[in-house]
C-alpha cells in the first residue's frame, strides 16, 4: 500500500530509520540527493542553480549539486541564511567547497536551465519570515524550470514557490495531495530512499493505485444471471431534476448492475420512457412532480438503494428518507439532496449506521459538518476520517481529490480532471457506486467505484476537450475505464503523481 503521511509523521519515520534501523542520516541524504539528481539530469540541463536555506532540505539540494557537477553540469548555489544550521548542511557545503563550488554572493543575473528549490521541506511551519520572501520571489520570477525538493518551499503559508516538479521521498505527504497546495507542486515524484514500512507511524491514510484497483474488478461466473449481478433501486428526479436520477440509472447499468430500478414521480413516466430503456421504471405516488410516498414498494427485494439524485428538499422527502433508513438493512447510498435534507432537519444521528454511504461534495459536507469550505479543502483527508469515526457511516467526499473514509481508514483517489466540474458527474458516481454496492463488500465497492469514475472522466476529457466535456459521454466511457484499468501498469497512480516503489 502507498501510505500518506503528515510532515510530523514523516519526521518520526526518519527518526525510526536512523535510530532503530540504523541507517545514518547522511546515507538517507545521499539517497535523496541521488534521486533528485537523476531526475534533474533527465531534463538535460546545461546549468543548475540551487536556492537553499541551511537546514536538511538545503543539504539535500547541495548534495544533489555534487552529483550534477560530476556529470559536467554547471552548478551554483545561493544560501538564504537561517537561524539554524544543521550539521548535515555544513558537511554538504564543505564538500562542495572542496570541489571549488562556492556560494554566490547575491542573486545571479544569468539564466539557469533548472533552479532547485531547497529552502524548506515539509517541516516548515508558517509564518514565513520576511527575509526569505526575496528568495521565493526570485525563484518564481525566473523563467527556469523549477524543481522543488520534498515540497515547494513556503507551503502552507501564503507565500510559496510555484514548482514545475516536486521530488519527495519515501511516501507522499498530505500537502502533495491537498488543494490548493497540490496544484503548485507540478508533477510529483515519490522516490524510494530506503525508509522501511515498519517505520511508518500511521497506516490509516492510503493512496489508491492501479495495483489496488485491478484486484477489485468483478469477475462473472459462467453460469451467472441478472439476479446475481445486483438489484439496485434509485429514487429521485423530483420537480425539474429528472435528468439527475436518469444519469445515475444509466451509469448503474453501464457499471454492471444486473437490474436497475428507478423510482420517480408518476408525472415523469412519459418523459423518461424513451431514455431509460434498459432500466425498470417505477411510477411513485407524487404531487406536482414530487414523490409523496414509497411505502407501496417492497424495498426488501433490492440489494442497494440510492436516494437523493435530483430529489429536492421537502418535508415528505425527509419522511421517505427516514422510512428507508428504518426499514432497509442493506447498503444505502445518500447523495445530494438526501444529505441536504439531513442537514436541514439536523438529523445526523440517522447516519450512525455502517451500511450507509454518503457522497457529498465540499459544499454539502460543509452543511453537514458545520466546517467552512476552505478548511475542509485544506484538511479533506483527515476531516473525512474523523467524520467516519464519529458517525460510523462511510463517507465519499468529492473534490479536486476524492476521499473514501471507510473501515477505519481513508483512501485517496487522485484520478479525475477539472473537466468534471459540470452538473451530473456526481450523479454518475452515485450510479456507479450503487452498482458495485449491490454485489460486493462496501469498502471494495467504494474504492473501485471512485477510481473508475475518475478514470472515465479523464478518458472523456481526452477524447473531446476540457470545456466540451459531456456527462452523457462520460457514462458511455465507463466501459473504456474498465478496459484502461485492466491494462494499465500496476504502479500508476495518476497523471501528476508518480510512485517509484510500491
C-alpha positions in Angstrom: 0.0 0.0 0.0 1.0 3.6 -0.6 0.7 5.4 2.8 0.2 9.1 3.0 2.0 10.8 5.9 1.8 14.2 7.6 5.1 16.1 7.9 5.2 15.2 11.6 4.7 11.5 10.8 7.5 11.7 8.2 9.8 13.1 10.8 9.0 10.1 13.0 9.7 7.7 10.1 13.1 9.4 9.5 13.9 9.1 13.2 12.9 5.4 13.4 15.0 4.7 10.3 18.1 6.4 11.7 17.8 5.3 15.4 16.0 1.9 15.3 17.0 0.5 11.9 20.5 2.1 12.0 20.7 3.8 8.6 22.7 7.0 9.1 21.2 10.4 8.3 23.9 11.1 5.7 23.1 7.8 3.9 19.4 8.8 3.6 20.5 12.2 2.4 22.8 10.7 -0.2 19.9 8.5 -1.5 17.6 11.5 -1.6 20.3 13.7 -3.4 20.9 11.0 -6.0 17.2 10.6 -6.6 16.8 14.4 -7.2 20.0 14.5 -9.4 18.8 11.6 -11.6 15.5 13.4 -12.2 17.2 16.8 -12.9 19.6 15.0 -15.3 16.5 13.7 -17.2 15.7 17.3 -18.0 19.1 17.6 -19.8 20.2 20.9 -18.3 23.5 22.6 -19.0 23.3 24.8 -15.9 21.6 24.4 -12.5 21.2 26.8 -9.6 20.2 25.7 -6.1 18.5 28.2 -3.8 18.8 26.8 -0.3 18.5 27.5 3.3 20.7 26.0 6.0 18.6 23.1 7.1 18.5 19.5 5.8 16.3 20.4 2.8 19.1 22.7 1.7 21.7 19.9 2.4 19.7 17.6 0.1 20.0 20.2 -2.6 23.7 20.8 -2.1 24.4 17.0 -2.2 22.4 16.9 -5.4 24.7 19.6 -7.0 27.7 17.4 -6.3 26.1 14.6 -8.4 25.3 17.0 -11.2 28.7 18.6 -11.2 30.2 15.1 -11.7 28.1 14.9 -14.8 29.6 18.1 -16.2 26.6 20.3 -15.4 27.5 23.9 -14.4 26.3 24.2 -10.8 25.9 27.2 -8.5 24.1 27.9 -5.3 22.7 30.8 -3.2 22.3 30.5 0.5 19.4 32.1 2.5 20.8 32.4 6.0 18.7 30.8 8.7 18.8 31.0 12.5 19.6 27.2 12.5 22.3 25.4 10.5 22.3 21.7 10.6 25.4 19.6 10.8 24.4 17.9 7.5 24.2 21.2 5.8 27.7 22.1 6.9 29.0 18.8 5.7 27.5 19.2 2.2 28.6 22.8 1.8 32.1 21.8 2.9 32.2 19.0 0.3 31.1 21.5 -2.5 33.8 24.0 -1.4 36.4 21.2 -1.6 35.2 20.8 -5.2 35.6 24.5 -5.8 31.8 25.1 -5.9 31.2 28.1 -3.6 28.0 30.0 -2.7 27.3 33.0 -4.9 27.2 36.5 -3.3 23.7 37.6 -4.1 21.2 36.6 -6.9 22.8 35.8 -10.2 21.7 37.7 -13.3 22.3 34.9 -15.7 19.6 32.4 -16.6 19.9 28.8 -15.5 18.1 25.9 -17.1 16.9 24.5 -13.8 16.5 26.0 -10.4 16.5 23.6 -7.5 14.3 24.9 -4.6 15.9 23.7 -1.4 14.7 26.4 1.0 12.3 24.4 3.2 11.0 20.9 3.4 7.7 19.6 4.9 8.9 20.5 8.3 8.4 24.2 7.6 5.7 25.9 9.7 4.1 29.3 9.0 4.5 32.2 9.1 7.2 32.7 6.5 9.9 35.1 7.8 10.3 38.3 5.8 14.0 37.6 4.9 13.0 34.6 2.9 10.5 36.4 0.7 13.1 37.7 -1.8 14.4 34.1 -2.4 10.9 32.8 -3.2 10.2 35.9 -5.4 13.5 35.2 -7.3 12.6 31.6 -8.0 9.0 32.4 -9.1 10.1 35.3 -11.3 12.7 33.2 -13.2 12.0 31.5 -16.5 13.9 28.4 -15.3 12.3 25.0 -14.8 11.8 24.8 -11.0 12.4 21.5 -9.2 11.4 21.6 -5.5 13.0 19.2 -3.0 10.3 17.5 -0.9 7.7 20.3 -1.3 7.5 23.8 -2.8 9.1 26.0 -0.2 6.7 28.1 1.9 3.7 25.8 1.8 1.4 26.0 3.7 1.9 29.8 4.2 0.5 32.5 1.9 3.9 32.9 0.1 5.5 29.8 -1.6 7.4 28.5 -4.5 5.5 27.5 -7.6 7.3 24.4 -8.9 7.2 22.6 -12.2 8.2 19.4 -10.5 8.4 18.2 -6.9 10.7 15.3 -5.8 9.7 13.9 -2.5 10.9 10.8 -0.6 9.6 7.5 0.7 5.9 8.5 0.9 3.6 11.1 -0.4 2.7 13.8 2.2 -0.7 15.3 2.8 0.3 18.6 1.2 1.2 16.8 -2.0 -2.5 15.8 -2.4 -4.4 18.6 -0.6 -5.6 21.7 -2.5 -4.8 24.4 -3.1 -1.2 23.4 -2.3 -1.0 20.4 -4.7 -1.6 22.5 -7.8 1.6 24.5 -7.1 3.8 21.3 -6.8 3.6 20.5 -10.5 4.3 16.8 -11.3 5.2 15.0 -8.1 7.6 12.1 -8.0 7.9 10.0 -4.9 11.4 8.4 -4.6 12.4 5.4 -2.5 15.4 6.3 -0.2 15.3 3.1 1.9 12.9 4.1 4.7 11.1 0.8 5.6 7.4 0.4 6.0 7.9 -0.8 9.6 8.8 2.8 10.4 5.5 4.2 9.2 3.8 5.6 12.3 0.3 5.9 10.7 -1.2 3.5 8.2 -4.8 4.9 8.2 -4.2 7.1 5.0 -3.8 5.2 1.8 -3.3 6.5 -1.8 -5.0 4.3 -4.4 -3.1 3.0 -7.4 -4.0 0.8 -10.3 -2.5 -2.1 -8.4 -5.1 -1.7 -5.6 -8.0 -1.4 -8.0 -7.2 -4.2 -10.5 -7.9 -6.9 -8.0 -11.3 -5.4 -7.2 -12.7 -5.7 -10.7 -15.7 -8.0 -10.6 -15.4 -11.4 -12.4 -18.6 -13.0 -13.6 -19.2 -16.7 -13.2 -20.0 -18.6 -16.4 -23.5 -19.5 -15.0 -24.4 -16.2 -13.6 -27.7 -14.4 -14.2 -29.1 -10.9 -13.8 -30.4 -11.6 -10.4 -26.9 -12.5 -9.2 -25.3 -9.3 -10.5 -27.1 -6.8 -8.2 -30.5 -5.3 -8.0 -30.5 -1.6 -7.5 -33.2 0.9 -6.7 -32.5 4.6 -7.4 -35.0 7.2 -6.0 -35.1 10.8 -7.2 -35.9 13.0 -10.2 -38.4 15.3 -8.4 -39.5 18.5 -10.0 -37.3 19.7 -12.9 -34.4 17.3 -11.9 -35.4 14.1 -13.7 -32.1 14.2 -15.5 -30.1 13.6 -12.3 -31.6 10.2 -11.4 -31.7 9.2 -15.1 -28.0 9.7 -15.4 -27.5 7.7 -12.2 -29.6 4.9 -13.6 -27.7 4.8 -16.9 -24.4 4.8 -15.0 -25.5 1.9 -12.8 -26.4 -0.2 -15.8 -23.1 0.6 -17.5 -21.2 -0.3 -14.3 -22.6 -3.8 -14.4 -25.7 -3.9 -12.1 -27.9 -6.8 -13.2 -31.2 -5.0 -12.7 -31.7 -1.2 -12.2 -35.0 0.1 -10.9 -35.8 3.9 -11.0 -38.4 5.3 -8.6 -39.6 8.6 -10.0 -42.7 10.8 -9.7 -45.5 9.3 -11.8 -45.8 12.5 -13.9 -42.3 11.9 -15.3 -43.0 8.4 -16.7 -43.7 9.6 -20.2 -40.7 11.9 -20.4 -38.2 9.2 -19.5 -39.7 6.3 -21.3 -37.5 6.8 -24.4 -34.3 7.5 -22.5 -34.4 4.8 -19.8 -34.9 1.7 -21.9 -32.8 -0.8 -20.1 -34.0 0.3 -16.7 -37.2 -0.6 -14.9 -39.2 2.5 -14.1 -41.4 2.6 -11.0 -44.1 5.4 -11.0 -44.3 6.6 -7.4 -47.3 8.5 -5.8 -46.5 12.1 -6.3 -47.9 15.6 -6.3 -46.7 18.3 -8.6 -43.8 16.1 -9.7 -42.6 15.5 -6.1 -42.7 11.9 -4.7 -45.0 11.6 -1.7 -44.5 8.0 -0.6 -42.6 4.8 -1.4 -44.4 2.5 1.0 -46.1 0.6 -1.8 -42.7 -0.8 -2.9 -41.2 -3.9 -1.3 -37.8 -2.4 -0.7 -36.5 -5.6 0.8 -36.1 -7.1 -2.7 -33.3 -4.8 -3.5 -29.6 -5.2 -2.8 -28.9 -1.5 -2.7 -31.0 1.7 -2.5 -29.7 5.1 -3.5 -31.6 8.3 -2.9 -31.1 12.0 -3.3 -30.2 12.5 -7.0 -32.5 15.4 -8.1 -34.6 14.8 -5.0 -35.3 18.3 -3.7 -35.6 19.4 -0.1 -39.1 19.0 1.4 -40.8 17.6 4.5 -42.2 14.5 2.8 -38.8 13.9 1.4 -37.4 13.6 4.9 -40.1 11.1 5.8 -39.2 9.0 2.8 -35.6 9.1 3.7 -36.4 8.1 7.3 -38.6 5.3 6.1 -35.8 3.8 4.0 -33.3 4.0 6.8 -35.7 2.5 9.3 -36.8 -0.4 7.1 -33.9 -1.3 4.8 -30.9 -3.1 6.4 -28.6 -3.4 3.3 -26.4 -0.8 1.7 -28.0 2.6 1.4 -26.3 5.5 -0.6 -27.3 9.0 0.3 -26.4 11.7 -2.2 -27.1 15.4 -3.0 -30.5 16.5 -1.6 -30.8 13.5 0.7 -27.8 15.0 2.5 -29.2 18.5 2.4 -32.4 17.2 4.0 -30.4 15.7 6.8 -28.6 19.0 7.3 -31.8 21.0 7.2 -33.6 18.7 9.7 -30.4 18.3 11.9 -30.8 14.6 11.6 -27.1 13.5 11.6 -27.9 10.7 14.1 -29.6 8.9 11.2 -26.1 8.4 9.7 -24.9 6.2 12.6 -25.1 3.0 10.6 -22.3 1.1 9.0 -24.5 0.2 6.0 -24.9 3.9 5.0 -22.7 5.6 2.4 -22.8 9.3 2.0 -21.4 11.1 -1.1 -21.3 14.8 -0.5 -19.3 17.4 -2.4 -17.5 20.0 -0.4 -20.5 22.4 0.0 -22.8 19.6 1.1 -20.2 18.3 3.6 -19.8 21.9 4.9 -23.6 22.0 5.6 -23.5 18.6 7.3 -20.4 19.2 9.4 -20.6 22.9 10.1 -17.0 23.3 8.9 -16.3 26.1 6.5 -15.4 25.0 2.9 -11.9 26.4 2.9 -10.9 24.4 6.0 -12.4 21.3 4.5 -10.4 21.6 1.3 -7.2 22.2 3.2 -7.7 19.2 5.5 -10.0 17.0 3.5 -8.2 13.7 4.2 -8.2 13.9 8.0 -11.6 15.5 8.3 -13.1 12.7 6.2 -11.6 10.1 8.6 -12.8 12.0 11.7 -16.4 12.2 10.4 -16.4 8.4 9.6 -15.0 7.6 13.1 -17.7 9.8 14.7 -20.8 8.6 12.8 -19.8 5.1 11.6 -21.2 5.6 8.1 -18.8 5.5 5.1 -18.0 8.9 3.5 -17.1 9.6 -0.1 -16.1 13.3 -0.1 -15.9 14.7 -3.6 -13.5 17.5 -4.5 -10.3 18.0 -6.5 -9.3 14.7 -4.9 -11.9 12.2 -3.6 -11.5 10.7 -0.2 -13.1 7.5 0.9 -13.4 7.1 4.6 -14.4 3.5 5.5 -13.3 0.5 7.6 -11.3 2.8 9.9 -9.1 4.1 7.0 -9.2 6.9 4.5 -8.4 6.1 0.9 -7.5 8.8 -1.5 -8.1 8.8 -5.3 -6.2 11.4 -7.3 -8.0 10.4 -10.5 -10.2 12.8 -12.4 -9.9 16.1 -14.3 -11.1 19.7 -13.9 -13.4 18.9 -16.9 -15.6 17.0 -14.5 -16.6 20.3 -12.8 -20.0 20.0 -14.5 -23.5 19.1 -13.4 -24.3 15.4 -13.4 -20.8 13.9 -12.7 -21.8 13.3 -9.1 -25.0 11.6 -10.2 -22.9 9.3 -12.4 -20.7 8.4 -9.4 -23.8 7.6 -7.4 -25.0 5.2 -10.1 -21.6 3.5 -10.4 -21.3 3.1 -6.6 -24.8 1.7 -6.4 -24.0 -1.0 -9.0 -20.9 -2.1 -7.1 -22.5 -1.9 -3.7 -25.2 -4.3 -4.9 -22.8 -7.1 -5.4 -19.5 -6.6 -3.4 -18.4 -5.5 0.0 -18.8 -1.9 0.9 -15.1 -0.9 1.1 -14.3 -2.7 -2.2 -17.3 -1.1 -4.0 -16.3 2.4 -2.9 -12.6 2.1 -3.9 -13.4 0.6 -7.3 -16.3 3.0 -8.0 -14.5 6.2 -7.1 -11.3 5.2 -9.1 -13.3 4.0 -12.1 -15.3 7.2 -12.1 -12.2 9.4 -12.2 -10.7 7.4 -15.0 -13.9 7.6 -17.0 -13.8 11.4 -16.6 -10.2 11.5 -17.8 -11.0 9.4 -20.9 -13.9 11.6 -21.7 -11.9 14.8 -21.5 -9.1 13.3 -23.5 -11.5 12.3 -26.3 -13.1 15.8 -26.5 -11.9 18.9 -24.7 -11.9 20.1 -21.1 -14.6 22.7 -21.9 -16.6 20.4 -24.2 -16.9 17.7 -21.5 -20.3 15.8 -21.7 -21.6 13.8 -18.7 -23.5 11.6 -21.1 -20.3 10.8 -22.9 -18.7 10.0 -19.5 -21.4 7.4 -18.9 -20.6 5.8 -22.3 -16.9 5.8 -21.4 -17.3 3.8 -18.2 -16.7 0.7 -20.4 -13.4 2.3 -21.6 -12.4 2.9 -18.0 -12.8 -0.8 -17.2 -10.5 -1.6 -20.1 -8.0 1.0 -19.1 -7.7 -0.3 -15.5 -7.3 -3.9 -16.8 -4.3 -2.9 -19.0 -2.6 -0.1 -17.0 0.7 -0.6 -15.2 0.3 -1.5 -11.5 2.4 1.4 -10.4 0.2 4.0 -12.0 -1.4 6.5 -9.5 -2.4 9.5 -11.6 -1.1 11.7 -14.4 0.6 14.0 -11.9 1.7 11.7 -9.1 4.3 9.1 -9.7 5.5 6.5 -7.2 8.9 4.9 -7.7 8.3 1.8 -5.5 5.0 0.3 -4.4 
